[in-house]
Amino acid sequence: MKINKSALITMASLIILALIIWLGYKQLSTPTPQLMFVQVAEDLRVDPDLTSLRLVNVNQQTIYFSDRPVRIAGHIKMTDYLEEWTGKAGKDNFSANPPNATLSVYESGEPDNTVVVLEIINPVVDGADLLYNYKLIDGTMPLSGGATTLFIDRIGLGGGVGAGFHGVGVGRRGPGVY
C-alpha cells in the first residue's frame, strides 16, 4: 500500500489540530485558584461616624489559603498584603474592586461571637494597628470587642505570594503564581 505525500500531511495536520484543541480545552478546564485572606487582632475599635474599624495589635502576617481542588496556604507580610491594594497588583486590584469580608468579634459577656459582613476599603497601618473604612452589608457592627478575626474575600492568583512567587502583579489579579 502506497501512501501519498498529501494524505500524510493531511493526517499529520489533523493530529496536530486535535492536540491543540485538547490542550486548549485542558487549560480552560483547569480551575484557577482563588485566595482568601485572614487577619487576626487582639482587639477591635469602631468609629461608626467615620465608618472605620481598627484592628488593634493586628498580626503582621496575613494568612492566605485557597479552596479545593487546588489547595494553597501560607502567609505574607503586611507590606506585601497592602500591595494588593495598589496598581502593582494589576488593574483589578483591591482598591479598584474592594473585597467583601466577614468580621468575627469576641465580645465579653456575649454567648457567641458577633459576625458582620462588610466591604472593606482604604487599609492604613498605624503602628501595630490596621485601619479600614467599611460599608456594612449584613449584621450589626459592634463598637469594640476583644479577639477579632477578619476573613477577606477571594482574589485570583497572579501577584506576590504563593507557589512560584514572582512579585506582585504578575499575571492575573491577586497574590501568587500557580
C-alpha atoms as an extended CHARMM CRD file, in Angstrom:
* protein
*
       178  EXT
         1         1  MET       CA              0.0000000000        0.0000000000        0.0000000000  PROA      1               0.0000000000
         2         2  LYS       CA              1.3890000000        3.3130000000       -1.0710000000  PROA      2               0.0000000000
         3         3  ILE       CA              0.5890000000        6.4520000000        0.9650000000  PROA      3               0.0000000000
         4         4  ASN       CA              0.8730000000        9.6530000000       -0.9590000000  PROA      4               0.0000000000
         5         5  LYS       CA              2.5350000000       12.7390000000        0.4540000000  PROA      5               0.0000000000
         6         6  SER       CA             -0.6210000000       14.8990000000        0.6300000000  PROA      6               0.0000000000
         7         7  ALA       CA             -2.5290000000       12.2340000000        2.6070000000  PROA      7               0.0000000000
         8         8  LEU       CA              0.3510000000       12.0190000000        5.0940000000  PROA      8               0.0000000000
         9         9  ILE       CA              0.4290000000       15.8170000000        5.5100000000  PROA      9               0.0000000000
        10        10  THR       CA             -3.3560000000       15.8850000000        5.9950000000  PROA      10              0.0000000000
        11        11  MET       CA             -3.2140000000       13.1730000000        8.6950000000  PROA      11              0.0000000000
        12        12  ALA       CA             -0.3470000000       14.9140000000       10.4940000000  PROA      12              0.0000000000
        13        13  SER       CA             -2.2230000000       18.2330000000       10.3580000000  PROA      13              0.0000000000
        14        14  LEU       CA             -5.3600000000       16.6310000000       11.8090000000  PROA      14              0.0000000000
        15        15  ILE       CA             -3.3680000000       15.0530000000       14.6320000000  PROA      15              0.0000000000
        16        16  ILE       CA             -1.6930000000       18.3870000000       15.4360000000  PROA      16              0.0000000000
        17        17  LEU       CA             -5.0440000000       20.1960000000       15.3040000000  PROA      17              0.0000000000
        18        18  ALA       CA             -6.6270000000       17.6310000000       17.6440000000  PROA      18              0.0000000000
        19        19  LEU       CA             -3.6940000000       18.0170000000       20.0540000000  PROA      19              0.0000000000
        20        20  ILE       CA             -4.0170000000       21.8250000000       20.0400000000  PROA      20              0.0000000000
        21        21  ILE       CA             -7.7670000000       21.5970000000       20.7150000000  PROA      21              0.0000000000
        22        22  TRP       CA             -7.2310000000       19.0640000000       23.5110000000  PROA      22              0.0000000000
        23        23  LEU       CA             -4.5060000000       21.1880000000       25.1910000000  PROA      23              0.0000000000
        24        24  GLY       CA             -6.6830000000       24.3030000000       24.9390000000  PROA      24              0.0000000000
        25        25  TYR       CA             -9.6360000000       22.5010000000       26.4950000000  PROA      25              0.0000000000
        26        26  LYS       CA             -7.4560000000       21.0680000000       29.2610000000  PROA      26              0.0000000000
        27        27  GLN       CA             -6.0880000000       24.5200000000       30.0910000000  PROA      27              0.0000000000
        28        28  LEU       CA             -9.5870000000       26.0400000000       30.1400000000  PROA      28              0.0000000000
        29        29  SER       CA            -10.9230000000       23.2670000000       32.3640000000  PROA      29              0.0000000000
        30        30  THR       CA             -8.1380000000       23.6700000000       34.9650000000  PROA      30              0.0000000000
        31        31  PRO       CA             -9.5950000000       25.6940000000       37.8440000000  PROA      31              0.0000000000
        32        32  THR       CA             -7.8730000000       28.9500000000       38.7240000000  PROA      32              0.0000000000
        33        33  PRO       CA             -7.1710000000       29.0060000000       42.4560000000  PROA      33              0.0000000000
        34        34  GLN       CA             -8.8790000000       31.7870000000       44.3970000000  PROA      34              0.0000000000
        35        35  LEU       CA             -7.2070000000       33.0580000000       47.5630000000  PROA      35              0.0000000000
        36        36  MET       CA             -8.8800000000       34.1680000000       50.7540000000  PROA      36              0.0000000000
        37        37  PHE       CA             -7.1100000000       36.1090000000       53.4990000000  PROA      37              0.0000000000
        38        38  VAL       CA             -7.3380000000       36.0420000000       57.2910000000  PROA      38              0.0000000000
        39        39  GLN       CA             -6.1920000000       38.8050000000       59.6430000000  PROA      39              0.0000000000
        40        40  VAL       CA             -6.1790000000       38.3230000000       63.4150000000  PROA      40              0.0000000000
        41        41  ALA       CA             -6.1100000000       41.1140000000       66.0160000000  PROA      41              0.0000000000
        42        42  GLU       CA             -6.2110000000       41.3340000000       69.8030000000  PROA      42              0.0000000000
        43        43  ASP       CA             -8.9810000000       43.9300000000       69.8880000000  PROA      43              0.0000000000
        44        44  LEU       CA            -11.3580000000       45.9320000000       67.7270000000  PROA      44              0.0000000000
        45        45  ARG       CA            -12.3910000000       49.5790000000       67.8240000000  PROA      45              0.0000000000
        46        46  VAL       CA            -15.0360000000       51.0150000000       65.5090000000  PROA      46              0.0000000000
        47        47  ASP       CA            -15.9090000000       54.6240000000       64.6820000000  PROA      47              0.0000000000
        48        48  PRO       CA            -19.3820000000       54.4150000000       63.1150000000  PROA      48              0.0000000000
        49        49  ASP       CA            -19.3790000000       58.1310000000       62.2040000000  PROA      49              0.0000000000
        50        50  LEU       CA            -16.2610000000       57.6520000000       60.0580000000  PROA      50              0.0000000000
        51        51  THR       CA            -17.2740000000       54.0990000000       59.0800000000  PROA      51              0.0000000000
        52        52  SER       CA            -13.8240000000       52.9510000000       60.1060000000  PROA      52              0.0000000000
        53        53  LEU       CA            -12.6240000000       49.9430000000       62.0280000000  PROA      53              0.0000000000
        54        54  ARG       CA             -9.3110000000       49.4750000000       63.7780000000  PROA      54              0.0000000000
        55        55  LEU       CA             -7.7700000000       46.0370000000       64.1720000000  PROA      55              0.0000000000
        56        56  VAL       CA             -5.7750000000       46.6400000000       67.3660000000  PROA      56              0.0000000000
        57        57  ASN       CA             -2.4260000000       44.8330000000       67.5930000000  PROA      57              0.0000000000
        58        58  VAL       CA             -3.0860000000       43.0330000000       64.3260000000  PROA      58              0.0000000000
        59        59  ASN       CA             -0.7690000000       40.1680000000       63.4550000000  PROA      59              0.0000000000
        60        60  GLN       CA              1.8020000000       41.4890000000       60.9710000000  PROA      60              0.0000000000
        61        61  GLN       CA              1.4380000000       38.2890000000       58.9370000000  PROA      61              0.0000000000
        62        62  THR       CA             -1.7150000000       37.8640000000       56.8540000000  PROA      62              0.0000000000
        63        63  ILE       CA             -2.7330000000       34.2460000000       56.2750000000  PROA      63              0.0000000000
        64        64  TYR       CA             -3.9170000000       33.1890000000       52.8220000000  PROA      64              0.0000000000
        65        65  PHE       CA             -5.4670000000       29.9530000000       51.5960000000  PROA      65              0.0000000000
        66        66  SER       CA             -7.3900000000       28.5970000000       48.6370000000  PROA      66              0.0000000000
        67        67  ASP       CA            -10.3780000000       26.3230000000       48.3480000000  PROA      67              0.0000000000
        68        68  ARG       CA            -10.3010000000       22.8700000000       46.7870000000  PROA      68              0.0000000000
        69        69  PRO       CA             -9.4960000000       21.3980000000       44.3360000000  PROA      69              0.0000000000
        70        70  VAL       CA             -6.2560000000       23.4390000000       44.3740000000  PROA      70              0.0000000000
        71        71  ARG       CA             -5.0410000000       23.7630000000       47.9350000000  PROA      71              0.0000000000
        72        72  ILE       CA             -2.5680000000       26.5400000000       48.6530000000  PROA      72              0.0000000000
        73        73  ALA       CA             -1.8470000000       28.1030000000       52.0470000000  PROA      73              0.0000000000
        74        74  GLY       CA              0.7270000000       30.3780000000       53.5910000000  PROA      74              0.0000000000
        75        75  HSD       CA              1.2470000000       33.8320000000       54.9910000000  PROA      75              0.0000000000
        76        76  ILE       CA              2.5880000000       37.1560000000       53.7640000000  PROA      76              0.0000000000
        77        77  LYS       CA              3.9840000000       40.2530000000       55.4250000000  PROA      77              0.0000000000
        78        78  MET       CA              1.6430000000       43.1720000000       55.9090000000  PROA      78              0.0000000000
        79        79  THR       CA              3.5800000000       45.2450000000       53.3530000000  PROA      79              0.0000000000
        80        80  ASP       CA              3.0300000000       42.5640000000       50.7020000000  PROA      80              0.0000000000
        81        81  TYR       CA             -0.6670000000       42.3210000000       51.5520000000  PROA      81              0.0000000000
        82        82  LEU       CA             -1.0340000000       46.1020000000       51.2480000000  PROA      82              0.0000000000
        83        83  GLU       CA              0.4710000000       45.9930000000       47.7410000000  PROA      83              0.0000000000
        84        84  GLU       CA             -2.6400000000       44.0620000000       46.6760000000  PROA      84              0.0000000000
        85        85  TRP       CA             -4.4560000000       47.3850000000       47.1450000000  PROA      85              0.0000000000
        86        86  THR       CA             -2.2290000000       49.1840000000       44.6060000000  PROA      86              0.0000000000
        87        87  GLY       CA             -1.7830000000       49.2750000000       40.8500000000  PROA      87              0.0000000000
        88        88  LYS       CA              1.2010000000       46.9320000000       41.2940000000  PROA      88              0.0000000000
        89        89  ALA       CA             -1.3600000000       44.1290000000       41.6960000000  PROA      89              0.0000000000
        90        90  GLY       CA             -2.8770000000       44.8650000000       38.2890000000  PROA      90              0.0000000000
        91        91  LYS       CA             -5.8920000000       46.8200000000       37.1600000000  PROA      91              0.0000000000
        92        92  ASP       CA             -8.3230000000       44.5890000000       39.1000000000  PROA      92              0.0000000000
        93        93  ASN       CA             -6.6600000000       45.1880000000       42.4940000000  PROA      93              0.0000000000
        94        94  PHE       CA             -8.4880000000       45.5070000000       45.8120000000  PROA      94              0.0000000000
        95        95  SER       CA             -8.7250000000       49.3160000000       45.5160000000  PROA      95              0.0000000000
        96        96  ALA       CA            -10.3670000000       49.0280000000       42.1070000000  PROA      96              0.0000000000
        97        97  ASN       CA            -12.5900000000       46.1360000000       43.1990000000  PROA      97              0.0000000000
        98        98  PRO       CA            -12.9540000000       46.1990000000       47.0190000000  PROA      98              0.0000000000
        99        99  PRO       CA            -13.3460000000       42.8250000000       48.7220000000  PROA      99              0.0000000000
       100       100  ASN       CA            -16.1190000000       41.6870000000       50.9800000000  PROA      100             0.0000000000
       101       101  ALA       CA            -15.0390000000       40.4980000000       54.4030000000  PROA      101             0.0000000000
       102       102  THR       CA            -16.5710000000       38.7740000000       57.3880000000  PROA      102             0.0000000000
       103       103  LEU       CA            -15.6240000000       40.2000000000       60.7670000000  PROA      103             0.0000000000
       104       104  SER       CA            -15.8620000000       37.8520000000       63.7640000000  PROA      104             0.0000000000
       105       105  VAL       CA            -15.5550000000       39.6360000000       67.1160000000  PROA      105             0.0000000000
       106       106  TYR       CA            -15.4560000000       38.2460000000       70.6300000000  PROA      106             0.0000000000
       107       107  GLU       CA            -17.4760000000       40.4910000000       72.9500000000  PROA      107             0.0000000000
       108       108  SER       CA            -17.1560000000       39.8780000000       76.6760000000  PROA      108             0.0000000000
       109       109  GLY       CA            -20.4000000000       38.6510000000       78.1960000000  PROA      109             0.0000000000
       110       110  GLU       CA            -21.8760000000       37.5360000000       74.8690000000  PROA      110             0.0000000000
       111       111  PRO       CA            -22.5190000000       33.8030000000       74.3380000000  PROA      111             0.0000000000
       112       112  ASP       CA            -21.3750000000       33.8990000000       70.6860000000  PROA      112             0.0000000000
       113       113  ASN       CA            -19.0510000000       35.9780000000       68.5640000000  PROA      113             0.0000000000
       114       114  THR       CA            -20.5980000000       38.8990000000       66.7480000000  PROA      114             0.0000000000
       115       115  VAL       CA            -20.3680000000       38.3180000000       62.9980000000  PROA      115             0.0000000000
       116       116  VAL       CA            -20.8430000000       41.0580000000       60.3940000000  PROA      116             0.0000000000
       117       117  VAL       CA            -20.3180000000       41.1750000000       56.6360000000  PROA      117             0.0000000000
       118       118  LEU       CA            -18.5800000000       44.2340000000       55.2090000000  PROA      118             0.0000000000
       119       119  GLU       CA            -16.9960000000       45.6940000000       52.1320000000  PROA      119             0.0000000000
       120       120  ILE       CA            -13.5660000000       46.9880000000       53.1750000000  PROA      120             0.0000000000
       121       121  ILE       CA            -11.5330000000       49.8200000000       51.6360000000  PROA      121             0.0000000000
       122       122  ASN       CA             -8.5660000000       52.1100000000       52.3560000000  PROA      122             0.0000000000
       123       123  PRO       CA             -6.3100000000       49.9850000000       54.5840000000  PROA      123             0.0000000000
       124       124  VAL       CA             -3.8490000000       52.0740000000       56.6100000000  PROA      124             0.0000000000
       125       125  VAL       CA             -1.2140000000       50.8290000000       59.0390000000  PROA      125             0.0000000000
       126       126  ASP       CA             -0.9900000000       52.8620000000       62.2530000000  PROA      126             0.0000000000
       127       127  GLY       CA              1.7490000000       51.4280000000       64.4530000000  PROA      127             0.0000000000
       128       128  ALA       CA              0.6810000000       47.8890000000       65.3730000000  PROA      128             0.0000000000
       129       129  ASP       CA             -2.8840000000       48.5430000000       64.1880000000  PROA      129             0.0000000000
       130       130  LEU       CA             -4.5680000000       48.2490000000       60.8050000000  PROA      130             0.0000000000
       131       131  LEU       CA             -7.4490000000       50.5450000000       59.8930000000  PROA      131             0.0000000000
       132       132  TYR       CA            -10.0710000000       50.0780000000       57.1980000000  PROA      132             0.0000000000
       133       133  ASN       CA            -13.0560000000       52.0610000000       56.0940000000  PROA      133             0.0000000000
       134       134  TYR       CA            -16.0580000000       49.8340000000       55.6340000000  PROA      134             0.0000000000
       135       135  LYS       CA            -19.5350000000       49.5910000000       54.2030000000  PROA      135             0.0000000000
       136       136  LEU       CA            -21.8470000000       47.4020000000       56.2730000000  PROA      136             0.0000000000
       137       137  ILE       CA            -23.5080000000       44.6740000000       54.1950000000  PROA      137             0.0000000000
       138       138  ASP       CA            -25.1030000000       42.4860000000       56.8690000000  PROA      138             0.0000000000
       139       139  GLY       CA            -25.2680000000       42.3780000000       60.6570000000  PROA      139             0.0000000000
       140       140  THR       CA            -24.8040000000       44.9070000000       63.4450000000  PROA      140             0.0000000000
       141       141  MET       CA            -21.3220000000       46.3860000000       63.8030000000  PROA      141             0.0000000000
       142       142  PRO       CA            -20.0020000000       46.2900000000       67.3840000000  PROA      142             0.0000000000
       143       143  LEU       CA            -18.2660000000       49.4460000000       68.6340000000  PROA      143             0.0000000000
       144       144  SER       CA            -15.4630000000       47.4370000000       70.2260000000  PROA      144             0.0000000000
       145       145  GLY       CA            -14.5260000000       43.9210000000       71.1120000000  PROA      145             0.0000000000
       146       146  GLY       CA            -11.8210000000       41.5100000000       72.1090000000  PROA      146             0.0000000000
       147       147  ALA       CA            -10.1760000000       38.8900000000       69.9240000000  PROA      147             0.0000000000
       148       148  THR       CA            -11.0910000000       39.7130000000       66.3250000000  PROA      148             0.0000000000
       149       149  THR       CA            -10.6800000000       37.8590000000       63.0450000000  PROA      149             0.0000000000
       150       150  LEU       CA            -11.2670000000       39.3630000000       59.6070000000  PROA      150             0.0000000000
       151       151  PHE       CA            -11.9100000000       36.8800000000       56.7820000000  PROA      151             0.0000000000
       152       152  ILE       CA            -11.3090000000       38.6100000000       53.4340000000  PROA      152             0.0000000000
       153       153  ASP       CA            -12.9800000000       37.5250000000       50.2050000000  PROA      153             0.0000000000
       154       154  ARG       CA            -11.3450000000       35.7760000000       47.2750000000  PROA      154             0.0000000000
       155       155  ILE       CA             -8.9910000000       37.0380000000       44.6090000000  PROA      155             0.0000000000
       156       156  GLY       CA             -7.3610000000       35.0830000000       41.8050000000  PROA      156             0.0000000000
       157       157  LEU       CA             -3.7000000000       34.1550000000       41.7450000000  PROA      157             0.0000000000
       158       158  GLY       CA             -1.2110000000       36.3080000000       39.9160000000  PROA      158             0.0000000000
       159       159  GLY       CA              0.5540000000       38.6820000000       42.2720000000  PROA      159             0.0000000000
       160       160  GLY       CA              3.1260000000       38.4390000000       45.0140000000  PROA      160             0.0000000000
       161       161  VAL       CA              2.7620000000       35.3070000000       47.1400000000  PROA      161             0.0000000000
       162       162  GLY       CA              2.2210000000       31.6020000000       46.9010000000  PROA      162             0.0000000000
       163       163  ALA       CA              3.7040000000       28.8710000000       44.7870000000  PROA      163             0.0000000000
       164       164  GLY       CA              6.0050000000       30.2440000000       42.1130000000  PROA      164             0.0000000000
       165       165  PHE       CA              6.2900000000       33.6950000000       43.7470000000  PROA      165             0.0000000000
       166       166  HSD       CA              7.3450000000       36.2060000000       41.1100000000  PROA      166             0.0000000000
       167       167  GLY       CA              6.2780000000       39.5340000000       42.6090000000  PROA      167             0.0000000000
       168       168  VAL       CA              3.0610000000       41.4510000000       42.9100000000  PROA      168             0.0000000000
       169       169  GLY       CA              1.0630000000       41.9790000000       39.7480000000  PROA      169             0.0000000000
       170       170  VAL       CA              2.4470000000       39.0990000000       37.6970000000  PROA      170             0.0000000000
       171       171  GLY       CA             -0.2850000000       37.5460000000       35.6110000000  PROA      171             0.0000000000
       172       172  ARG       CA             -3.8080000000       37.7680000000       36.9260000000  PROA      172             0.0000000000
       173       173  ARG       CA             -5.1790000000       39.6910000000       39.8680000000  PROA      173             0.0000000000
       174       174  GLY       CA             -4.0220000000       38.7260000000       43.3150000000  PROA      174             0.0000000000
       175       175  PRO       CA             -1.1030000000       37.0710000000       45.0320000000  PROA      175             0.0000000000
       176       176  GLY       CA              0.9020000000       34.1430000000       43.8160000000  PROA      176             0.0000000000
       177       177  VAL       CA              1.5960000000       32.4990000000       40.5230000000  PROA      177             0.0000000000
       178       178  TYR       CA              0.2710000000       28.9950000000       40.2290000000  PROA      178             0.0000000000
